[in-house]
Amino acid sequence: MKIVGFVLTKNNSALFPKVLTKIPKSIDHIFVSDDNSNDNIEELCEKNSIKFYKNPQIISGYGSNLKNALNVGFEIHDADYLVEIHGDGAQFNPAATNDAVILLKKNKLDLIVGSRILILRENMKLGYPLSRMIPNLILSKIEKHLLKIDITDFHSGFRIYSKNLSQKINYKNFSNDYLFSFEIILHAKKQNLKIGEVPVTCDYKSEHTSHKLFGRNSAFSYQLETFKLIYNYFRNRL
């Protein structure tokens, strides 16, 4: 079982050294997928003997960069599973991979989502703000009920993707922004793939990047788009 981590970066070179300190031994090796940064991230990768891949797509964004990472991970690195790690100091701690490996040995899952909810008190100590926690609790519960998917945190930044998932889902046509993260769950459900979750800690006290709550490309606008996707999901099923 070859487990490869990919670090998504976008002008995160100042926080990249912190990412490297968080990589667990359960991850065999890592590479970087960069979304056209203008910092020295490529030099840092070379210094640390880490493979660096620039997102070749014209349209940039989280989803666009993630597509590149999945392509590189499965096609070039021949991974069985790919672990998503964010370049902002790995706010979602990739140490959750340790629990995921145990789960993968018991069940051949296709998609694993990290859950802040499973260890809520620990994440509250790490500064999980009420302005984000309460909406996520409510919305994830609604989505769990509607979609009949047994996970508690639909909007976590920690994910593990299987090679089987990459072969069953044509994610190349997914959104180039953060909506990709919800589309992949819906399509995994549509294809009857196995979805599971593991607890993950998320550090809100240290420096990191995150969605603004309101306005264009905000957490609020993202959530409205997720409900449109749910509507289309049921409409297509009917």
C-alpha distance (Angstrom), angle and dihedral (degrees) to the residues before:
residue distance angle dihedral
M1 . . .
K2 3.80 . .
I3 3.81 112.1 .
V4 3.79 116.7 -169.1
G5 3.78 126.9 -177.0
F6 3.78 124.3 -147.8
V7 3.79 124.2 -161.4
L8 3.81 116.1 -147.5
T9 3.81 110.0 -148.6
K10 3.78 136.3 -175.1
N11 3.82 112.1 167.3
N12 3.82 90.2 -34.4
S13 3.81 99.8 130.5
A14 3.83 93.1 120.6
L15 3.82 90.2 58.9
F16 3.80 97.4 36.7
P17 3.86 96.0 91.3
K18 3.81 88.2 58.1
V19 3.82 89.7 54.1
L20 3.80 90.5 57.2
T21 3.81 91.9 55.6
K22 3.82 90.5 57.1
I23 3.82 99.8 52.6
P24 3.85 107.5 116.3
K25 3.80 123.2 -141.0
S26 3.80 89.4 -115.1
I27 3.82 87.2 75.9
D28 3.82 109.9 79.3
H29 3.79 96.1 -153.6
I30 3.80 141.3 -30.7
F31 3.78 140.1 -134.0
V32 3.79 133.7 -169.8
S33 3.80 126.7 -119.0
D34 3.79 107.9 -165.3
D35 3.79 126.9 -161.6
N36 3.81 99.6 -145.4
S37 3.80 98.2 -68.9
N38 3.78 121.6 -175.2
D39 3.80 95.8 -150.2
N40 3.82 132.5 85.7
I41 3.82 97.6 -86.5
E42 3.81 93.0 122.9
E43 3.81 90.7 55.2
L44 3.81 90.4 49.7
C45 3.79 90.4 51.9
E46 3.79 91.7 50.3
K47 3.81 90.6 48.1
N48 3.82 90.6 52.8
S49 3.84 95.2 40.9
I50 3.80 92.2 -115.4
K51 3.79 121.1 148.0
F52 3.80 112.0 -113.7
Y53 3.81 124.6 -155.0
K54 3.77 124.5 -178.5
N55 3.80 117.9 -144.4
P56 3.83 103.2 -108.9
Q57 3.80 96.4 -164.8
I58 3.80 118.9 112.4
I59 3.80 92.5 -136.0
S60 3.79 111.6 63.3
G61 3.79 128.4 -158.2
Y62 3.80 141.0 106.1
G63 3.80 94.7 -69.2
S64 3.77 92.9 45.1
N65 3.80 92.2 51.3
L66 3.80 91.3 45.4
K67 3.81 91.1 54.2
N68 3.79 88.9 54.7
A69 3.81 91.6 48.6
L70 3.82 92.9 50.6
N71 3.80 91.6 48.4
V72 3.81 92.6 49.0
G73 3.80 94.3 43.4
F74 3.78 97.5 51.1
E75 3.81 100.4 31.8
I76 3.81 102.9 36.8
H77 3.82 103.8 23.8
D78 3.82 94.7 34.4
A79 3.80 92.5 -138.7
D80 3.79 122.9 -179.9
Y81 3.80 89.4 -156.4
L82 3.79 131.7 15.9
V83 3.81 122.6 -152.3
E84 3.80 117.8 -151.1
I85 3.82 113.8 -136.5
H86 3.79 124.0 177.4
G87 3.77 121.1 -134.2
D88 3.81 94.1 -136.4
G89 3.80 91.8 94.0
A90 3.83 90.5 -65.8
Q91 3.80 93.1 -78.5
F92 3.82 88.4 -175.6
N93 3.79 99.7 58.4
P94 3.83 112.4 -121.7
A95 3.82 88.2 -152.3
A96 3.82 82.8 91.3
T97 3.82 84.0 80.2
N98 3.81 88.2 78.7
D99 3.82 91.5 64.6
A100 3.80 90.1 41.1
V101 3.81 92.5 57.3
I102 3.81 90.3 55.6
L103 3.80 89.1 49.9
L104 3.80 93.0 47.4
K105 3.81 91.7 52.8
K106 3.80 89.8 55.3
N107 3.81 97.8 39.4
K108 3.79 129.4 21.6
L109 3.79 96.2 -129.1
D110 3.79 123.1 -176.5
L111 3.80 99.3 -158.0
I112 3.80 129.5 22.2
V113 3.80 120.9 -168.9
G114 3.80 123.4 -164.0
S115 3.79 114.7 -125.9
R116 3.79 124.5 -148.9
I117 3.79 87.8 -177.6
L118 3.82 95.1 65.7
I119 3.82 89.5 63.1
L120 3.78 98.2 26.5
R121 3.81 97.7 151.9
E122 3.79 91.7 53.2
N123 3.80 91.0 50.8
M124 3.79 91.5 47.5
K125 3.81 87.6 56.9
L126 3.80 86.9 53.4
G127 3.82 89.7 57.2
Y128 3.81 102.5 -94.7
P129 3.83 97.5 175.0
L130 3.80 120.1 -130.8
S131 3.82 89.5 -131.9
R132 3.81 88.2 66.7
M133 3.79 101.8 26.6
I134 3.82 99.4 55.8
P135 3.84 96.4 48.2
N136 3.80 89.5 46.1
L137 3.81 92.2 50.5
I138 3.80 92.2 50.1
L139 3.79 97.9 41.3
S140 3.80 95.1 44.0
K141 3.80 89.8 51.3
I142 3.82 90.6 51.3
E143 3.81 91.9 47.1
K144 3.80 91.8 47.2
H145 3.80 89.9 53.4
L146 3.81 95.4 45.0
L147 3.79 97.7 43.7
K148 3.82 98.4 35.0
I149 3.80 91.1 -132.1
D150 3.78 114.4 146.0
I151 3.80 100.3 -135.2
T152 3.80 128.8 107.7
D153 3.82 103.7 -152.8
F154 3.80 115.1 48.2
H155 3.80 95.3 172.7
S156 3.78 103.9 51.3
G157 3.79 122.3 134.9
F158 3.80 94.3 -140.0
R159 3.80 114.4 88.7
I160 3.80 138.2 158.2
Y161 3.82 118.3 -157.9
S162 3.81 126.5 -161.7
K163 3.78 127.2 -141.1
N164 3.80 87.9 -122.0
L165 3.81 89.9 58.6
S166 3.80 91.2 52.1
Q167 3.80 89.7 52.9
K168 3.81 95.4 47.4
I169 3.82 99.6 43.3
N170 3.80 126.4 59.3
Y171 3.81 96.2 -146.4
K172 3.82 92.5 164.8
N173 3.80 88.9 90.5
F174 3.81 94.2 49.7
S175 3.78 124.2 110.0
N176 3.80 119.7 -69.5
D177 3.80 91.8 -140.1
Y178 3.81 135.1 57.5
L179 3.80 92.6 -63.1
F180 3.80 86.9 80.9
S181 3.81 89.2 77.7
F182 3.81 91.7 62.5
E183 3.80 95.7 38.7
I184 3.80 90.9 58.6
I185 3.82 90.9 56.1
L186 3.81 92.8 49.2
H187 3.80 93.1 48.8
A188 3.80 92.4 46.2
K189 3.80 87.4 54.8
K190 3.79 91.7 46.2
Q191 3.82 90.7 53.2
N192 3.83 91.8 46.9
L193 3.78 91.3 -118.6
K194 3.80 120.4 161.8
I195 3.80 114.4 -98.1
G196 3.80 124.3 -171.6
E197 3.78 140.2 162.1
V198 3.79 141.6 -139.0
P199 3.81 130.1 -165.9
V200 3.80 115.3 -95.1
T201 3.79 133.4 -175.1
C202 3.80 119.4 -135.8
D203 3.80 120.3 -161.5
Y204 3.81 111.6 -142.3
K205 3.81 94.7 164.7
S206 3.80 98.4 64.7
E207 3.79 123.2 67.2
H208 3.80 112.1 -74.0
T209 3.78 142.8 141.0
S210 3.78 123.8 -106.0
H211 3.80 146.0 162.1
K212 3.77 116.7 -82.7
L213 3.80 109.7 -121.1
F214 3.81 99.6 -124.3
G215 3.79 139.3 21.8
R216 3.77 132.4 41.5
N217 3.82 114.7 -10.2
S218 3.80 89.0 4.5
A219 3.80 132.3 143.6
F220 3.81 88.8 -102.1
S221 3.82 95.0 53.1
Y222 3.82 89.6 44.8
Q223 3.80 90.5 54.5
L224 3.81 92.0 50.7
E225 3.79 88.4 53.7
T226 3.82 91.5 51.1
F227 3.80 90.5 57.7
K228 3.81 89.3 50.9
L229 3.80 87.5 54.2
I230 3.80 91.4 50.0
Y231 3.82 89.8 50.5
N232 3.82 91.0 50.8
Y233 3.81 90.6 45.7
F234 3.81 92.2 58.1
R235 3.79 93.4 39.0
N236 3.82 90.5 55.4
R237 3.79 91.4 47.2
L238 3.80 91.0 53.2
